[in-house]
Amino acid sequence: MKFLFRVPLFDFDIESMSAVQNNWKSILTAIENASPHLFAEIKDHTYQDLPSSLKNKVYKYLVRGRYRSTPFGFFRELGSEKSMQSKSSSLTFSPDEL
């Protein structure tokens, strides 16, 4: 059986200013797709030069892109995989186990 999965694109420490700055180009690309208005405000700046209000907005996108269970837009990567099992399996629970 084949299946698709999504994983967060960014695997760096979003709390680290240097890590964010090192990935700034990728972050800008992702934000451009997610929020053209925010992108217009930040595109000509480095992360370090942003006012704190804009850093907070960028940080919120990084949090969602890093920790959201189903990352969106350019904040995710897609993959495909083929299950090695040829038989299907199921789990059965009794009501007292739920």
Summary of the structure (lengths in Angstrom):
residues: 98
radius of gyration: 18.8
end to end distance: 28.1
largest distance: 58.7
contacts: 223
relative contact order: 0.24
helix: 47%
strand: 14%
